[in-house]
Amino acid sequence: MPWGVSIDGSDDVWVANFWGRGVVLMAGTEPRGKPQGTKPGDVIHVFNGGTIQMLTDVVIDPAGDIWAANNWNNIDILLSDPPAYPTSTWGGGSGFTVIYGIAAPVKTPLMGQVRAS
């Protein structure tokens, strides 16, 4: 369930996957340096981990770091009636997860066309 999308300095696409709990890397318009036969839009990799929750956005910084916005931690807590009070605040997520240096860097501010660093 894609939610937020960012384009890196190599025109690859990074997707915040809300329901799948991961950061999805997709080949951009010209998949240079990718496995032979890779076409634009092909999924190259899905990054998962214990700190990645249900994401709403991904942003790339000038160092090529991915900042992923955690929005939900445990959806069962939100749906339970009555909620389990010790964990009832987990619905808001736990801030950001940063994956260091995996994207092609971009120049900021991120307005208009993406500019490679």
PyMOL commands that set and color helices and strands:
alter all, ss='L'
color gray80, all
select helices_A, chain A and resi 75-79+85-92
alter helices_A, ss='H'
color red, helices_A
select strands_A, chain A and resi 2-7+13-17+22-26+43-47+54-60+66-72+96-99
alter strands_A, ss='S'
color yellow, strands_A
deselect
rebuild
show_as cartoon
